[in-house]
Each structure stands twice: as structure tokens, then as C-alpha cells.
Amino acid sequence: MKDIKWVFVLYSLAAVAAMCGIGIAVGMRSVPVAIIAAIALIFVMGNGFKTKKKMREQGIL
């Protein structure tokens, strides 16, 4: 295994936190919080995939 790409670790932790937020919102029966957490999840995962694509094109990965 090569060196750790810490930016991807942070993206994955943020995505997990957003998924937990969705679960908590469902438990609280709060639709607005669930929607905000889902939007945050889409945003974080989208940025992670964009970063990965950019790093692949630059030859870093």
C-alpha cells in the first residue's frame, strides 16, 4: 500500500457524517434535516469524485 491521501480520508469521513445525519433525521422524524443531510452527502461525494478525477488526470494517483 502506498502513502495515504488524506484529502480522501477527510472526504470519506464527511460522507459518513452526512449518512449518519440522514439516519439521525429519520429517527427524529425531521424531513428538513434529512434533506439537508442528503444534499450535504451529494455535495461531499461529488467533490470527492471530482478531486479524484482531477488527481488522476494530473498523474498523482
MOKA-V907205 format. One line per field, one symbol per residue. ss: DSSP state (H for helix, E for strand, C for the rest). phi: phi as a letter, one per 30 degrees, with the letter a starting at -180 (. if undefined). psi: psi as a letter, one per 30 degrees, with the letter a starting at -180 (. if undefined). A space follows every 10 residues. Layout:
ss=???
phi=???
psi=???
//
This chain:
ss=CCCCCHHHHH HHHHHHHHHH HHHHHHHHCC HHHHHHHHHH HHHHHHHHHH HHHHHHHHCC C
phi=.dddcddddd dddddddddd ddddddddhc dddddddddd dddddddddd ddddddddid c
psi=kalkjfeeee eeeeeeeeee eeeeeeefhj eeeeeeeeee eeeeeeeeee eeeeeeefge .
//
